[in-house]
Amino acid sequence: MAPRSSKPVSAIPKTEDLYRAESRGDDFHMFGRAIYLPGGWHGPRRQNVYFLITILEGSVAIDCHGRRIQLGSGEGVILPPRGVEFFRFDPDVKSVHLWCQIAPSLTKRHERELLLLAGHTSPVPASVSIHIEEGLSIPMNAGPHLNLAMQTLAKACLLRFAAHASESVPAKQPRHQAVQRALEAVSMNPAKFRSAEDLARHCGISYSRLRKLFQDDQDESPTATIWRLKTDQAVQLIRATGLTLAEVAEQCGFSSAFHLSRCVKNRMGVAPRELRKNEQAKGH
């Protein structure tokens, strides 16, 4: 870790430092906004939450778990729990950043898996910044109903960013022809393949061989790949067509509209109807 600034954090002037927080044992969440003047820094910070930091102006270099993460204007990242972090803000211009954090105890297993996918720098959707601003507008100690609203909003904010970040990860190019054939087959006809065994038969190899190739080539199982590609195609149809959820489910190989909705929400962080509503709002 590089030498720290000689100026203590408390001595670094900030023109604004706002936060909203609630603490109930492990049930903790926060929205915040701060402006650091050139050369500002913060840390080391030990945290046990999922922490989303976004940069509106300036930049920040983050040391986290031995990794160096660089964020510029319009970018964000989710830092995982049980980490020690150190933040160095832009040495030449002021840095404005928003944050949102939530305790793991408030998340489900599939949500934690999605949050871990957002551990790389990614552009921040406008909706995420809006959600954080909404969270900042809720008064502290506002009562149980508004506190619950803040908790729900914080969770939605992190999941929305994580879904966007997972979509922006560049696809890994397959090295093996059998993997390439498998990916193309599922993409061309997602409803055809109900299992990895179906896909292995289509490719003319054993399931165990296909599974090993996928783990070596794609870092995921063929089953996970099938449902990821099915879900991605379903998302495209939901956004671009007027098909009912039952029709989309049938075309993409889901057992029911409920099954489709569950997979879409797990991957995107929002329900199919919300996806369609957002897309229609863009059109207007």
Contacts in CASP RR format, 6 or more apart in sequence:
PFRMAT RR
TARGET T0000
AUTHOR 0000-0000-0000
METHOD contacts of the structure
MODEL  1
MAPRSSKPVSAIPKTEDLYRAESRGDDFHMFGRAIYLPGGWHGPRRQNVY
FLITILEGSVAIDCHGRRIQLGSGEGVILPPRGVEFFRFDPDVKSVHLWC
QIAPSLTKRHERELLLLAGHTSPVPASVSIHIEEGLSIPMNAGPHLNLAM
QTLAKACLLRFAAHASESVPAKQPRHQAVQRALEAVSMNPAKFRSAEDLA
RHCGISYSRLRKLFQDDQDESPTATIWRLKTDQAVQLIRATGLTLAEVAE
QCGFSSAFHLSRCVKNRMGVAPRELRKNEQAKGH
1 63 0 8 1.000
1 86 0 8 1.000
2 88 0 8 1.000
4 41 0 8 1.000
4 86 0 8 1.000
5 12 0 8 1.000
5 39 0 8 1.000
5 40 0 8 1.000
5 41 0 8 1.000
5 88 0 8 1.000
7 40 0 8 1.000
9 40 0 8 1.000
9 41 0 8 1.000
9 42 0 8 1.000
9 43 0 8 1.000
12 36 0 8 1.000
12 37 0 8 1.000
12 39 0 8 1.000
12 40 0 8 1.000
12 41 0 8 1.000
13 37 0 8 1.000
14 34 0 8 1.000
14 35 0 8 1.000
14 36 0 8 1.000
14 37 0 8 1.000
15 35 0 8 1.000
15 37 0 8 1.000
15 94 0 8 1.000
16 33 0 8 1.000
16 34 0 8 1.000
16 35 0 8 1.000
17 34 0 8 1.000
17 35 0 8 1.000
18 32 0 8 1.000
18 33 0 8 1.000
18 34 0 8 1.000
18 136 0 8 1.000
19 30 0 8 1.000
19 31 0 8 1.000
19 32 0 8 1.000
19 33 0 8 1.000
20 30 0 8 1.000
20 31 0 8 1.000
20 32 0 8 1.000
20 135 0 8 1.000
20 136 0 8 1.000
20 138 0 8 1.000
20 139 0 8 1.000
20 140 0 8 1.000
20 150 0 8 1.000
21 28 0 8 1.000
21 29 0 8 1.000
21 30 0 8 1.000
21 140 0 8 1.000
22 28 0 8 1.000
22 29 0 8 1.000
22 147 0 8 1.000
22 150 0 8 1.000
22 151 0 8 1.000
26 103 0 8 1.000
26 104 0 8 1.000
26 105 0 8 1.000
27 103 0 8 1.000
27 105 0 8 1.000
27 106 0 8 1.000
27 151 0 8 1.000
28 49 0 8 1.000
28 101 0 8 1.000
28 102 0 8 1.000
28 103 0 8 1.000
29 49 0 8 1.000
29 100 0 8 1.000
29 101 0 8 1.000
29 102 0 8 1.000
29 103 0 8 1.000
29 106 0 8 1.000
29 150 0 8 1.000
29 151 0 8 1.000
29 154 0 8 1.000
29 155 0 8 1.000
30 99 0 8 1.000
30 100 0 8 1.000
30 101 0 8 1.000
30 154 0 8 1.000
31 98 0 8 1.000
31 99 0 8 1.000
31 100 0 8 1.000
31 132 0 8 1.000
31 135 0 8 1.000
31 136 0 8 1.000
31 138 0 8 1.000
31 150 0 8 1.000
31 153 0 8 1.000
31 154 0 8 1.000
31 157 0 8 1.000
32 98 0 8 1.000
32 99 0 8 1.000
32 100 0 8 1.000
32 132 0 8 1.000
32 136 0 8 1.000
33 96 0 8 1.000
33 97 0 8 1.000
33 98 0 8 1.000
33 99 0 8 1.000
33 132 0 8 1.000
33 136 0 8 1.000
34 96 0 8 1.000
34 97 0 8 1.000
34 99 0 8 1.000
35 94 0 8 1.000
35 95 0 8 1.000
35 96 0 8 1.000
36 42 0 8 1.000
36 89 0 8 1.000
36 90 0 8 1.000
36 94 0 8 1.000
36 95 0 8 1.000
36 97 0 8 1.000
37 94 0 8 1.000
38 89 0 8 1.000
38 90 0 8 1.000
38 91 0 8 1.000
38 92 0 8 1.000
38 93 0 8 1.000
38 94 0 8 1.000
39 88 0 8 1.000
39 89 0 8 1.000
39 90 0 8 1.000
39 91 0 8 1.000
40 88 0 8 1.000
40 89 0 8 1.000
40 95 0 8 1.000
41 86 0 8 1.000
41 87 0 8 1.000
41 88 0 8 1.000
41 89 0 8 1.000
42 86 0 8 1.000
42 87 0 8 1.000
42 89 0 8 1.000
43 85 0 8 1.000
43 86 0 8 1.000
43 87 0 8 1.000
44 84 0 8 1.000
44 85 0 8 1.000
44 86 0 8 1.000
45 84 0 8 1.000
45 85 0 8 1.000
45 86 0 8 1.000
45 87 0 8 1.000
46 83 0 8 1.000
46 84 0 8 1.000
46 85 0 8 1.000
47 79 0 8 1.000
47 81 0 8 1.000
47 83 0 8 1.000
47 85 0 8 1.000
47 101 0 8 1.000
48 81 0 8 1.000
48 82 0 8 1.000
48 83 0 8 1.000
48 103 0 8 1.000
48 104 0 8 1.000
49 81 0 8 1.000
49 101 0 8 1.000
49 102 0 8 1.000
49 103 0 8 1.000
49 104 0 8 1.000
50 78 0 8 1.000
50 79 0 8 1.000
50 80 0 8 1.000
50 81 0 8 1.000
50 101 0 8 1.000
50 102 0 8 1.000
50 103 0 8 1.000
50 104 0 8 1.000
50 107 0 8 1.000
50 112 0 8 1.000
50 115 0 8 1.000
50 158 0 8 1.000
51 78 0 8 1.000
51 79 0 8 1.000
51 85 0 8 1.000
51 99 0 8 1.000
51 100 0 8 1.000
51 101 0 8 1.000
52 76 0 8 1.000
52 77 0 8 1.000
52 78 0 8 1.000
52 79 0 8 1.000
52 99 0 8 1.000
52 100 0 8 1.000
52 101 0 8 1.000
52 118 0 8 1.000
52 128 0 8 1.000
52 157 0 8 1.000
52 158 0 8 1.000
52 161 0 8 1.000
53 60 0 8 1.000
53 62 0 8 1.000
53 71 0 8 1.000
53 76 0 8 1.000
53 77 0 8 1.000
53 79 0 8 1.000
53 87 0 8 1.000
53 97 0 8 1.000
53 98 0 8 1.000
53 99 0 8 1.000
54 71 0 8 1.000
54 74 0 8 1.000
54 75 0 8 1.000
54 76 0 8 1.000
54 97 0 8 1.000
54 98 0 8 1.000
54 99 0 8 1.000
54 124 0 8 1.000
54 128 0 8 1.000
54 129 0 8 1.000
54 132 0 8 1.000
54 161 0 8 1.000
55 71 0 8 1.000
55 72 0 8 1.000
55 73 0 8 1.000
55 74 0 8 1.000
55 75 0 8 1.000
55 76 0 8 1.000
55 95 0 8 1.000
55 96 0 8 1.000
55 97 0 8 1.000
56 73 0 8 1.000
56 74 0 8 1.000
56 96 0 8 1.000
56 97 0 8 1.000
56 98 0 8 1.000
56 129 0 8 1.000
57 73 0 8 1.000
57 93 0 8 1.000
57 94 0 8 1.000
57 95 0 8 1.000
57 96 0 8 1.000
58 72 0 8 1.000
58 73 0 8 1.000
58 89 0 8 1.000
58 90 0 8 1.000
58 93 0 8 1.000
58 94 0 8 1.000
58 95 0 8 1.000
58 96 0 8 1.000
59 70 0 8 1.000
59 71 0 8 1.000
59 72 0 8 1.000
59 73 0 8 1.000
59 89 0 8 1.000
59 90 0 8 1.000
59 95 0 8 1.000
60 70 0 8 1.000
60 71 0 8 1.000
60 72 0 8 1.000
60 87 0 8 1.000
60 88 0 8 1.000
60 89 0 8 1.000
60 90 0 8 1.000
60 95 0 8 1.000
60 97 0 8 1.000
61 68 0 8 1.000
61 69 0 8 1.000
61 70 0 8 1.000
61 87 0 8 1.000
61 88 0 8 1.000
62 68 0 8 1.000
62 69 0 8 1.000
62 70 0 8 1.000
62 71 0 8 1.000
62 77 0 8 1.000
62 79 0 8 1.000
62 85 0 8 1.000
62 86 0 8 1.000
62 87 0 8 1.000
62 88 0 8 1.000
63 85 0 8 1.000
63 86 0 8 1.000
64 79 0 8 1.000
64 83 0 8 1.000
64 84 0 8 1.000
64 85 0 8 1.000
64 86 0 8 1.000
65 83 0 8 1.000
65 84 0 8 1.000
69 77 0 8 1.000
69 121 0 8 1.000
70 121 0 8 1.000
71 77 0 8 1.000
71 121 0 8 1.000
74 123 0 8 1.000
74 124 0 8 1.000
75 121 0 8 1.000
75 122 0 8 1.000
75 123 0 8 1.000
75 124 0 8 1.000
76 121 0 8 1.000
76 122 0 8 1.000
76 123 0 8 1.000
76 124 0 8 1.000
76 161 0 8 1.000
77 118 0 8 1.000
77 119 0 8 1.000
77 120 0 8 1.000
77 121 0 8 1.000
77 122 0 8 1.000
77 165 0 8 1.000
78 115 0 8 1.000
78 118 0 8 1.000
78 119 0 8 1.000
78 158 0 8 1.000
78 161 0 8 1.000
78 162 0 8 1.000
78 165 0 8 1.000
79 85 0 8 1.000
79 119 0 8 1.000
80 115 0 8 1.000
80 116 0 8 1.000
80 119 0 8 1.000
81 104 0 8 1.000
89 95 0 8 1.000
98 129 0 8 1.000
98 132 0 8 1.000
98 133 0 8 1.000
99 132 0 8 1.000
100 128 0 8 1.000
100 131 0 8 1.000
100 132 0 8 1.000
100 154 0 8 1.000
100 157 0 8 1.000
100 158 0 8 1.000
101 154 0 8 1.000
101 158 0 8 1.000
102 151 0 8 1.000
102 154 0 8 1.000
102 155 0 8 1.000
102 158 0 8 1.000
104 112 0 8 1.000
106 151 0 8 1.000
106 155 0 8 1.000
107 115 0 8 1.000
107 155 0 8 1.000
110 266 0 8 1.000
111 155 0 8 1.000
111 159 0 8 1.000
114 159 0 8 1.000
114 162 0 8 1.000
114 163 0 8 1.000
114 166 0 8 1.000
114 266 0 8 1.000
114 267 0 8 1.000
114 269 0 8 1.000
115 158 0 8 1.000
115 159 0 8 1.000
115 162 0 8 1.000
117 162 0 8 1.000
117 165 0 8 1.000
117 166 0 8 1.000
117 169 0 8 1.000
118 158 0 8 1.000
118 161 0 8 1.000
118 162 0 8 1.000
118 165 0 8 1.000
118 166 0 8 1.000
119 165 0 8 1.000
120 165 0 8 1.000
120 169 0 8 1.000
122 161 0 8 1.000
122 164 0 8 1.000
122 165 0 8 1.000
122 168 0 8 1.000
123 164 0 8 1.000
123 168 0 8 1.000
124 161 0 8 1.000
125 160 0 8 1.000
125 161 0 8 1.000
125 164 0 8 1.000
127 160 0 8 1.000
127 278 0 8 1.000
128 157 0 8 1.000
128 160 0 8 1.000
128 161 0 8 1.000
128 164 0 8 1.000
131 153 0 8 1.000
131 156 0 8 1.000
131 157 0 8 1.000
131 160 0 8 1.000
132 157 0 8 1.000
134 153 0 8 1.000
135 150 0 8 1.000
135 153 0 8 1.000
135 154 0 8 1.000
138 146 0 8 1.000
138 149 0 8 1.000
138 150 0 8 1.000
138 153 0 8 1.000
139 146 0 8 1.000
142 150 0 8 1.000
156 269 0 8 1.000
156 270 0 8 1.000
159 269 0 8 1.000
159 270 0 8 1.000
160 269 0 8 1.000
160 270 0 8 1.000
162 269 0 8 1.000
163 267 0 8 1.000
163 268 0 8 1.000
163 269 0 8 1.000
163 270 0 8 1.000
166 267 0 8 1.000
172 217 0 8 1.000
172 218 0 8 1.000
172 219 0 8 1.000
174 180 0 8 1.000
174 183 0 8 1.000
174 217 0 8 1.000
174 218 0 8 1.000
175 217 0 8 1.000
176 213 0 8 1.000
176 216 0 8 1.000
176 217 0 8 1.000
178 203 0 8 1.000
178 204 0 8 1.000
178 205 0 8 1.000
178 209 0 8 1.000
178 210 0 8 1.000
178 213 0 8 1.000
179 213 0 8 1.000
179 214 0 8 1.000
179 217 0 8 1.000
179 218 0 8 1.000
181 202 0 8 1.000
181 203 0 8 1.000
182 199 0 8 1.000
182 202 0 8 1.000
182 203 0 8 1.000
182 210 0 8 1.000
182 214 0 8 1.000
182 222 0 8 1.000
182 225 0 8 1.000
183 225 0 8 1.000
183 229 0 8 1.000
185 192 0 8 1.000
185 193 0 8 1.000
185 199 0 8 1.000
185 202 0 8 1.000
185 203 0 8 1.000
186 192 0 8 1.000
186 193 0 8 1.000
186 199 0 8 1.000
186 225 0 8 1.000
186 226 0 8 1.000
186 229 0 8 1.000
186 230 0 8 1.000
187 229 0 8 1.000
187 233 0 8 1.000
190 226 0 8 1.000
190 229 0 8 1.000
190 230 0 8 1.000
190 233 0 8 1.000
190 234 0 8 1.000
190 251 0 8 1.000
190 252 0 8 1.000
190 253 0 8 1.000
191 250 0 8 1.000
191 251 0 8 1.000
191 252 0 8 1.000
191 253 0 8 1.000
192 198 0 8 1.000
192 202 0 8 1.000
193 199 0 8 1.000
193 202 0 8 1.000
193 226 0 8 1.000
194 253 0 8 1.000
195 223 0 8 1.000
195 226 0 8 1.000
196 207 0 8 1.000
196 210 0 8 1.000
196 211 0 8 1.000
196 221 0 8 1.000
196 222 0 8 1.000
196 223 0 8 1.000
196 226 0 8 1.000
197 207 0 8 1.000
199 210 0 8 1.000
199 222 0 8 1.000
199 226 0 8 1.000
200 206 0 8 1.000
200 207 0 8 1.000
200 209 0 8 1.000
200 210 0 8 1.000
200 222 0 8 1.000
203 210 0 8 1.000
205 213 0 8 1.000
207 222 0 8 1.000
210 222 0 8 1.000
211 221 0 8 1.000
211 222 0 8 1.000
214 220 0 8 1.000
214 221 0 8 1.000
214 222 0 8 1.000
214 225 0 8 1.000
215 221 0 8 1.000
218 225 0 8 1.000
220 228 0 8 1.000
227 263 0 8 1.000
228 267 0 8 1.000
230 252 0 8 1.000
230 253 0 8 1.000
230 254 0 8 1.000
230 263 0 8 1.000
231 252 0 8 1.000
231 263 0 8 1.000
231 264 0 8 1.000
231 267 0 8 1.000
232 267 0 8 1.000
233 252 0 8 1.000
234 248 0 8 1.000
234 249 0 8 1.000
234 252 0 8 1.000
234 254 0 8 1.000
234 260 0 8 1.000
234 263 0 8 1.000
234 264 0 8 1.000
234 272 0 8 1.000
235 264 0 8 1.000
235 267 0 8 1.000
235 268 0 8 1.000
235 275 0 8 1.000
237 243 0 8 1.000
237 248 0 8 1.000
237 251 0 8 1.000
237 252 0 8 1.000
238 245 0 8 1.000
238 248 0 8 1.000
238 264 0 8 1.000
238 272 0 8 1.000
238 275 0 8 1.000
238 276 0 8 1.000
238 279 0 8 1.000
239 275 0 8 1.000
239 276 0 8 1.000
239 279 0 8 1.000
240 279 0 8 1.000
241 248 0 8 1.000
242 276 0 8 1.000
243 251 0 8 1.000
244 257 0 8 1.000
245 257 0 8 1.000
245 260 0 8 1.000
245 261 0 8 1.000
245 272 0 8 1.000
245 273 0 8 1.000
246 256 0 8 1.000
246 257 0 8 1.000
248 254 0 8 1.000
248 257 0 8 1.000
248 260 0 8 1.000
248 272 0 8 1.000
249 255 0 8 1.000
249 256 0 8 1.000
249 257 0 8 1.000
249 259 0 8 1.000
249 260 0 8 1.000
252 260 0 8 1.000
254 260 0 8 1.000
254 263 0 8 1.000
260 272 0 8 1.000
261 271 0 8 1.000
261 272 0 8 1.000
264 271 0 8 1.000
264 272 0 8 1.000
264 275 0 8 1.000
265 271 0 8 1.000
265 272 0 8 1.000
268 275 0 8 1.000
270 278 0 8 1.000
END
